[in-house]
Amino acid sequence: MERHFDEELKNLKQRLLHMADTAQQMIGLSVRVLTERKEALAAEVFKLEDSVNRMEVEIEDAVLRLLALRQPAAGDLRLLTAVLKINNDLERVADQACNIAETATDIIKEPPLKPLIDIPQMAEVAQKMIRDSIHAFVNHDPSLAGEVCREDDKVDQLNEKIFRVLLTYMMEDPKSITRAVDLILVSRNLERVADHATNISEDVVFIEQGKNIKHHIQN
């Protein structure tokens, strides 16, 4: 029974890895809609969302089945609970990617407001945070999880910078307001992606070290 549980848990981790890879791929594609001004890429994002939604249901069903059959003790229960939480965070990352793709399809119908530098950079950091947070969970690596949490500060700073710059555009030219607001929304979506990666990493630290590090990461 113990060996069967370990195999099931290993399988769940592999599914989460695949789900995370798909979700961060969606982020990359959604931002490319904006940077490459290719609306067709949005359709790829929405297609991948269907895959993520299926994975979420399958993972949740598998965890609930294990909980019912196994009735796990403390350590295993924490792991399975973490899988459920991570599963939910990854599904919400996919939702953020869809939000970006939808907003980007509106943005590219108008002339570019400004060169896009910070948003692609923000997306790269957020994607890496998703990858690293899942690897931290799978490999029992609280050190890597802590690094992910610290990267969230970088995303927050970029988000604030983007807001300040776009606010200046809106103040100088009211005709730019709609485009500027849409870019701010994209930035906020990416900031939320980073938040989900941080949630996952905080869970990893709690599981591996028993520490609750929410809101007070130490450098």
Residue, then its C-alpha position, 0 to 999 in steps of 0.5 A: m500500500e505504501r509503495h502504491f501511494d508513493e507511485e501515485l504521488k510521483n504520478l501526481k507530481q509529474r502531472l503538475l509539472h506538465m500542467a505548469d509547463t502548459a500554463q507558463q507556455m500560455i503566458g509566453l504565447s499571450v504576451r507574444v500576441l501583444t509583442e508580435r501583434k499576432e491575434a492568431l496566437a490567442a487561439e492557441v492560448f484558449k486551446l491550451e486552457d482547455s487542456v489545463n482545465r482537464m488536467e485540473v479536474e483529473i488531478e483533483d479527482a486523483v487526490l480526492r480518491l487517494l484521500a478517501l482510500r488512503q486516509p493519510a497521516a500528517g506528512d502525506l496529508r500535507l503533501l496531498t493538500a499542497v497538490l490541491k492548492i498548487n493545482n488551483d494556483l496553476e489553473r488560475v495562472a492559465d486564467q491570467a494568460c487568457n485574460i492577457a490574450e483577450t486584452a492583447t487582441d484589443i490592444i493590437k487593433e490600435p497603433p502601438l502606444k510605446p515600445l514594449i520592454d518591461i512587459p516582456q521582461m515581466a513575463e519572462v520573470a513570471q514564467k521562470m517563477i512558475r517553473d522554479s516553484i514547481h521544481a521546488f515542490v517536486n524536488h523538495d527544495p525549499s532554497l529554490a522556493g525561497e528564491v522564487c519568493r524573492e523574485d516576486d519583488k522584481v515583478d512588483q517593481l516592474n508592475e509599479k514602473i509600468f503603471r507610473v510610465l503609462l500614467t504619464y502617457m495618459m496625463e499627457d494625451p487623453k487619447s492614449i487612455t484606453r491603450a494605456v489602461d489595457l497595458i496596465l491590465v496586462s501588467r497586473n495579470l502578470e503580477r498575479v501570475a507571480d503571486h501564484a508562483t509565490n503561493i506555491s513556493e510558500d507552500v513548499v517552504f511550509i511542507e519542507q521546513g514547517k515555516n510559514i513565510k507568507h508576507h515576510i521573506q528574509n533576504 
